[in-house]
Amino acid sequence: MKALNRTTAETPALPIKVLQFGEGNFLRAFADWMIDLMNEQHGYNHGVAVVQPIAQGMTDMLRKQDSLYHHIYRGLQDGKAISETRLINCIQQSIDPFTMPDAYHALATLDELEIVISNTTEAGIVFQADDQPTNGQLAATFPGKVTQLLQQRFEHFSGQADKGLKFIPVELIDKNGEKLKEAILNYAASWKLSNEFVQWVEQNCHFANTLVDRIVPGYPRDEVKTIQEAVGYEDNLIVSSEIFHLWVIEGNEAIRKAFPADKCGLNVIYTKDLSPYRTRKVRILNGAHTSMVPVGLLNGLETVKESVESDTVGEFVRQIIFEEIAPTIDLPKTELEAYAEEVLERFKNPYIRHELKSIALNSISKFKVRVLPSLLDSLATQGTLPSGLVVAFTHLIHLYTSDFEIQDNEEVKNFFGELKGKSAQDIITAVLSNTGFWDQDLTKTEGLAARMTEHLDQLQSGATISSFLSKKA
């Protein structure tokens, strides 16, 4: 088996036009995969320099393979199982700024650099007032490091307008681009950088807010030997993902022009407002997951795939998605239904074993964010309680007051522990009136407590999901 490097793989060199903070599985199976396809099929000609954002990382492993690796993406497409493997060539440099500071600082001087992509976790985009590097030290935070790089770029190119950068972060926080810009400007103020630099950032650097969606299980440890034999290389950085991908970008024309992925057949959406797409993902994909978990577990199922392929639980999931959740979202019906069908196909992915128990973690807080808004919006717009979501809510409470091992914080565990053995009415009243859970007293929601008390009585008497489907209650 051959070693994987640019000599054995005979891959071309590319000019570095993308700076990427983060070398983990997600970006390599998402952004780098897209750039690689755009390079090959659309002449994009963008090379990537990867920067390791924290001291412990994988850039050393990448350098040992000349930053090459294979990406295997698998799942269902129009009902057929698909599996494809691709050698990713777009990464040209992998830099550990903690041990290679000169290589990091040199990135600021690259004439053709235009895009910055990042994934530094939800805690990565942060301003720390005590982050005050001196004598050439590297800033502690990701936004601090970016500020240093921008300052060096501003000085090197004497403030040329066309040397500003376009930022497309993918950290899973709301308004990620705006918050990154805010942190950079806070550092500029804290470090007393010039007004001219601040104006250059404000006028010539562009920041997009984004939403991303792709399941990336990562390194396929149990299949590595088989995959290596198939590709003919010893690759220790294989990354696997599902086929589905979505990148929603709320940015200006400068960013769209620099990263025209939507013109290249990729599922990248440019929009002036990504909030409906965030709502769509949270309510349909995450909301269906959260609603499915207690119903599936209480009906003897173990995985997402088993649940959606079950005659009863699968029918229930379709009901809540198409009849109750989707109508609460302000997007075209055809677009929502197409997305919902994609979600259900993703749930059936034969290459991913998604345990219901793993999704059950912190289900109370998840229900509040992912499902409760759909339930209340449906009641407000339709004038009636959405039957399936009420059933899911009741199943969740029954799961938490059953012998199931709750995966939640101690306060939640203790609360439900004290409710075990009580009547359905007492349990429902206690849960719905807990404003610490819901930020409101749900006993005041018309008809909800009575309906859920009736349902919990049935569940405590041994009812299955079939009973609720037949009654549509």
C-alpha positions in Angstrom: 0.0 0.0 0.0 1.4 3.4 -1.0 2.1 6.3 1.4 -0.2 9.2 0.7 1.6 12.3 -0.5 1.8 14.7 -3.4 4.4 12.6 -5.2 2.5 9.3 -5.1 -0.9 11.0 -5.7 0.4 13.4 -8.3 -1.8 16.3 -7.3 -1.4 19.8 -8.7 -0.4 22.9 -6.6 -3.0 25.6 -6.1 -2.6 29.3 -5.1 -3.7 29.9 -1.5 -6.8 32.0 -1.5 -8.6 30.5 1.5 -7.5 30.7 5.1 -9.2 28.1 7.3 -9.1 28.1 11.1 -9.9 24.5 12.0 -8.6 21.2 10.8 -11.3 18.9 12.3 -13.6 16.4 10.7 -16.4 18.8 9.9 -14.6 21.4 7.9 -12.6 18.7 6.0 -15.8 16.9 5.1 -17.8 20.0 4.4 -16.0 23.2 3.3 -12.9 21.6 1.9 -15.0 19.0 0.0 -17.0 21.8 -1.6 -13.8 23.8 -2.5 -12.3 20.6 -4.0 -15.3 20.0 -6.2 -15.4 23.6 -7.3 -11.8 23.5 -8.2 -12.1 20.4 -10.3 -15.5 20.9 -11.9 -15.7 24.7 -12.2 -12.1 26.0 -12.4 -12.3 27.7 -9.0 -8.5 27.3 -8.5 -8.5 28.0 -4.7 -6.0 26.4 -2.4 -6.5 26.3 1.3 -4.1 27.0 4.2 -5.3 25.4 7.3 -4.5 26.9 10.7 -4.8 25.0 13.9 -6.7 27.2 16.3 -5.7 25.6 19.6 -2.5 24.1 20.8 -3.6 20.5 20.5 -4.6 19.6 16.9 -4.1 17.6 13.8 -1.9 19.7 11.5 1.1 17.5 12.2 -0.8 14.5 10.9 -2.0 16.5 7.9 1.6 17.6 7.1 2.8 13.9 7.2 0.3 13.3 4.3 1.1 16.6 2.5 -2.4 17.7 3.6 -4.1 15.0 1.5 -6.9 12.8 2.8 -9.9 10.8 1.5 -13.5 11.8 2.2 -16.2 9.1 2.0 -19.8 10.2 1.8 -22.6 7.8 2.1 -26.4 7.7 2.5 -29.7 7.3 0.7 -30.4 9.3 -2.4 -33.9 8.8 -3.9 -34.2 5.6 -2.0 -30.9 4.1 -3.2 -27.8 3.6 -1.1 -24.9 5.7 -2.3 -21.3 5.5 -1.3 -18.6 7.7 -2.9 -14.9 8.3 -2.0 -12.9 11.4 -3.0 -9.3 12.4 -2.6 -9.3 15.9 -1.2 -6.5 18.0 -2.7 -7.4 21.6 -2.0 -5.4 22.0 1.3 -1.9 23.2 0.4 -0.6 24.1 3.8 -1.3 22.9 7.4 0.1 25.3 10.0 0.4 25.0 13.7 0.8 28.7 14.7 2.0 27.7 18.2 5.1 26.0 16.8 5.2 27.7 13.3 4.5 31.4 14.1 6.5 32.7 11.1 4.4 30.5 8.7 1.3 31.9 10.3 2.3 35.5 10.1 3.4 35.0 6.5 -0.3 34.3 5.6 -1.0 38.0 6.1 1.2 38.9 3.1 -0.4 36.5 0.6 -1.5 38.7 -2.3 -4.3 36.4 -3.5 -5.8 35.5 -0.1 -9.5 36.5 0.0 -11.6 34.2 2.1 -11.5 33.1 5.8 -13.5 30.1 6.9 -13.6 29.0 10.5 -15.0 26.4 12.9 -13.5 26.9 16.4 -16.6 25.6 18.3 -19.3 27.6 19.9 -16.8 28.9 22.5 -14.3 30.0 19.9 -15.8 33.4 18.9 -15.1 35.3 22.1 -13.4 38.6 23.3 -11.2 38.4 26.3 -10.1 41.7 27.8 -7.1 40.1 29.4 -5.8 38.8 26.0 -3.0 41.3 25.6 -0.1 39.7 23.6 3.2 41.5 23.7 6.6 41.1 22.0 5.2 39.2 19.1 3.2 36.7 21.2 0.3 35.0 19.6 -3.1 36.1 20.9 -4.9 33.5 23.0 -8.3 33.6 21.3 -9.3 32.9 17.7 -10.7 36.5 17.1 -7.5 37.8 18.7 -5.3 35.8 16.2 -7.4 37.1 13.3 -7.0 40.7 14.5 -3.3 40.2 14.6 -3.3 38.8 11.0 -5.6 41.6 9.7 -3.4 44.3 11.3 -0.3 42.8 9.7 -2.1 42.6 6.3 -3.3 46.2 6.7 0.3 47.3 7.3 1.9 45.1 4.6 -0.5 46.3 1.8 -0.7 49.9 3.1 -4.4 49.7 3.7 -5.3 48.8 0.1 -9.1 48.3 -0.1 -8.9 45.2 -2.3 -6.8 43.3 0.3 -9.7 43.1 2.8 -10.9 39.6 3.5 -14.3 37.8 3.3 -15.2 35.9 6.5 -17.5 32.8 6.3 -17.5 31.3 9.8 -19.5 28.1 10.6 -19.5 28.1 14.4 -22.9 27.0 15.6 -24.0 30.3 17.2 -26.5 32.8 16.0 -25.1 35.7 14.0 -21.7 34.1 14.0 -20.2 36.5 11.4 -21.5 39.6 13.2 -20.1 38.3 16.5 -16.7 37.6 15.0 -16.6 41.1 13.6 -17.6 42.6 17.0 -14.8 40.6 18.7 -12.2 41.8 16.2 -13.3 45.4 16.7 -13.2 45.0 20.5 -9.6 43.8 20.2 -8.7 46.7 18.0 -10.0 49.0 20.7 -8.4 47.1 23.5 -5.1 47.1 21.8 -5.4 50.7 20.8 -5.0 50.0 17.1 -5.3 52.9 14.6 -8.6 54.4 13.5 -7.4 53.8 9.9 -7.1 50.1 10.6 -10.6 50.0 12.2 -12.0 51.9 9.1 -10.3 49.4 6.8 -11.9 46.5 8.6 -15.3 48.2 8.7 -15.2 49.1 5.0 -13.2 46.4 3.3 -13.7 43.2 5.3 -17.0 41.4 4.9 -18.6 39.1 7.5 -21.3 36.5 6.7 -23.7 34.9 9.1 -24.1 31.2 8.3 -26.0 28.0 9.0 -24.5 24.6 8.2 -26.0 21.1 8.1 -24.2 17.8 7.5 -23.8 14.8 9.7 -20.1 14.0 9.9 -19.4 10.8 12.0 -15.7 11.4 11.3 -12.9 8.7 11.2 -14.5 5.4 10.2 -12.3 3.4 12.6 -14.0 0.0 12.0 -13.6 0.3 8.2 -10.2 1.9 7.8 -8.4 -1.1 6.4 -11.1 -1.9 3.9 -11.2 1.8 2.7 -7.4 2.0 2.5 -7.3 -1.2 0.4 -10.0 0.2 -1.9 -8.2 3.6 -2.5 -4.7 2.1 -2.5 -3.2 4.5 0.0 -2.2 4.4 3.7 -4.5 7.3 4.8 -4.8 8.0 8.5 -7.1 11.0 8.1 -10.1 9.4 6.2 -13.2 11.3 7.1 -16.8 10.1 6.6 -20.0 12.0 6.3 -23.6 11.7 5.0 -24.4 12.7 1.5 -26.7 15.6 2.5 -25.1 19.0 2.8 -26.5 22.5 3.3 -24.8 25.9 3.8 -27.0 28.9 4.2 -25.0 32.2 3.9 -26.4 35.6 4.9 -23.8 37.8 3.3 -23.3 40.6 0.8 -22.5 40.4 -2.9 -18.7 40.5 -2.2 -18.9 37.2 -0.3 -21.2 35.6 -2.9 -18.8 36.6 -5.7 -15.8 35.3 -3.8 -17.4 32.0 -2.9 -20.0 31.1 -5.7 -20.8 27.6 -4.5 -24.5 28.1 -5.3 -23.5 28.5 -8.9 -21.7 25.2 -8.9 -24.5 22.8 -8.1 -23.9 22.6 -4.4 -26.6 23.0 -1.8 -25.5 26.5 -0.8 -28.2 29.1 -0.3 -27.5 32.9 -0.3 -30.2 34.9 1.5 -30.7 38.3 3.1 -32.2 36.5 6.1 -31.2 33.0 7.2 -33.5 33.0 10.3 -36.3 31.0 8.4 -33.7 28.4 7.5 -32.5 28.2 11.0 -36.1 27.8 12.2 -36.6 25.1 9.5 -33.6 23.1 10.7 -34.3 23.5 14.4 -38.0 22.7 14.1 -38.0 20.0 11.4 -34.8 18.1 11.8 -34.0 18.7 15.5 -37.7 18.9 16.5 -38.5 15.6 14.8 -35.5 14.0 16.6 -36.5 15.3 20.0 -40.2 14.3 19.5 -39.2 10.9 18.2 -37.0 9.9 21.1 -39.5 9.3 23.9 -42.0 7.8 21.5 -39.5 5.4 20.0 -37.9 4.4 23.4 -41.2 3.8 25.1 -42.2 1.6 22.1 -39.2 -0.6 22.3 -37.0 1.0 19.5 -33.3 1.9 19.7 -32.3 4.0 16.7 -33.6 6.8 14.5 -33.6 4.5 11.5 -35.7 1.9 13.2 -38.1 4.6 14.4 -38.8 6.2 11.0 -39.1 2.8 9.3 -41.6 1.6 11.9 -45.2 1.4 10.7 -46.5 3.2 13.8 -43.7 5.5 15.0 -42.8 6.3 11.4 -46.3 7.3 10.6 -46.3 9.5 13.8 -43.1 11.2 12.8 -44.5 12.0 9.3 -47.7 13.4 10.9 -45.9 15.8 13.2 -43.4 17.0 10.5 -45.8 17.6 7.6 -49.1 18.4 9.4 -47.9 20.2 12.5 -44.4 21.5 12.3 -43.9 22.6 8.7 -47.1 24.8 8.6 -45.6 27.0 11.4 -42.5 28.0 9.3 -42.5 31.0 7.0 -41.1 29.4 3.9 -42.8 28.1 0.7 -44.7 24.8 1.3 -43.0 23.0 -1.6 -39.6 24.0 -0.2 -40.5 22.8 3.3 -41.9 19.5 2.1 -38.8 18.8 0.0 -36.6 19.5 3.0 -38.7 17.3 5.2 -38.5 14.4 2.7 -34.7 14.9 2.7 -34.7 14.8 6.5 -36.6 11.5 6.6 -34.2 10.0 4.0 -31.3 11.1 6.1 -32.9 9.5 9.2 -32.9 6.2 7.2 -29.2 6.3 6.4 -28.0 2.7 6.6 -24.4 3.9 7.2 -25.2 5.8 10.4 -26.4 4.2 13.7 -28.0 7.0 15.6 -29.0 5.8 19.0 -32.2 7.3 20.5 -30.6 7.2 23.9 -27.8 9.5 22.7 -30.3 12.0 21.4 -32.2 11.8 24.7 -29.5 13.9 26.5 -31.0 17.0 28.0 -34.4 16.4 26.4 -36.2 19.0 28.5 -34.2 21.9 27.3 -34.2 20.6 23.8 -38.0 20.3 23.8 -38.2 23.9 24.9 -36.2 25.2 22.0 -37.0 22.7 19.3 -40.6 21.6 19.8 -42.5 23.8 22.1 -42.4 26.8 19.7 -44.0 24.7 17.0 -46.7 23.5 19.4 -47.6 27.0 20.6 -47.4 28.6 17.1 -49.7 25.9 15.8 -52.2 26.6 18.5 -52.0 30.3 17.8 -52.5 30.0 14.1 -54.8 27.0 13.8 -56.8 27.6 17.0 -56.4 23.9 18.1 -53.6 22.0 19.8 -51.4 20.0 17.4 -52.3 16.4 18.4 -49.0 14.8 17.5 -46.8 17.3 19.3 -49.0 17.1 22.4 -48.6 13.3 22.3 -44.8 13.7 22.0 -44.8 16.1 24.9 -46.7 13.6 27.1 -44.4 10.7 26.1 -41.4 12.8 27.1 -42.9 13.4 30.6 -43.8 9.7 30.9 -40.3 8.8 29.9 -38.8 11.1 32.6 -41.1 9.7 35.3 -40.6 6.0 34.3 -37.7 3.7 35.1 -35.7 5.0 32.1 -32.3 6.4 33.2 -32.7 10.1 32.6 -29.7 11.8 30.9 -30.1 15.4 32.2 -28.8 17.7 34.8 -29.2 17.0 38.5 -31.9 19.6 39.0 -34.1 18.1 36.3 -33.4 14.5 37.6 -34.4 15.4 41.1 -37.5 17.2 40.0 -38.8 14.2 38.1 -37.6 11.8 40.7 -40.0 13.4 43.2 -42.9 13.0 40.7 -42.6 9.2 40.3 -45.6 7.3 41.5 -47.9 10.4 41.5 -51.1 10.7 39.5 -51.2 11.8 35.9 -52.9 15.1 36.9 -50.4 15.9 39.6 -47.4 15.1 37.3 -48.8 17.2 34.4 -49.6 20.2 36.6 -46.2 20.1 38.2 -44.3 19.9 34.9 -46.3 22.4 32.9 -46.2 25.0 35.8 -42.4 24.7 36.1 -41.4 28.1 34.7 -37.8 27.2 35.1 -38.2 24.7 32.3 -40.4 26.7 29.9 -40.0 30.4 30.9 -43.8 30.4 31.2 -46.6 28.7 33.0 -47.9 26.2 30.4 -50.9 25.3 32.6 -52.4 28.6 31.2 -52.2 27.3 27.7 -55.8 26.5 26.8 -56.6 22.8 26.9 -53.0 21.6 27.2 -53.0 20.3 30.8 -56.3 18.5 30.3 -55.3 16.8 27.1 -51.9 15.8 28.4 -53.4 14.4 31.6 -55.7 12.2 29.6 -52.8 11.0 27.5 -50.6 10.3 30.5 -53.4 8.3 32.1 -53.4 6.1 29.0 -49.6 5.7 28.9 -49.5 4.8 32.6 -52.1 2.1 31.7 -49.8 0.7 29.0 -51.0 2.4 25.9 -48.7 2.4 22.8 -48.3 4.9 20.1 -50.9 2.9 18.0 -53.6 4.0 20.4 -52.9 7.7 19.7 -52.6 7.2 16.0 -56.0 5.6 15.7 -57.7 8.3 17.7 -55.6 11.2 16.3 -55.8 12.5 19.8 
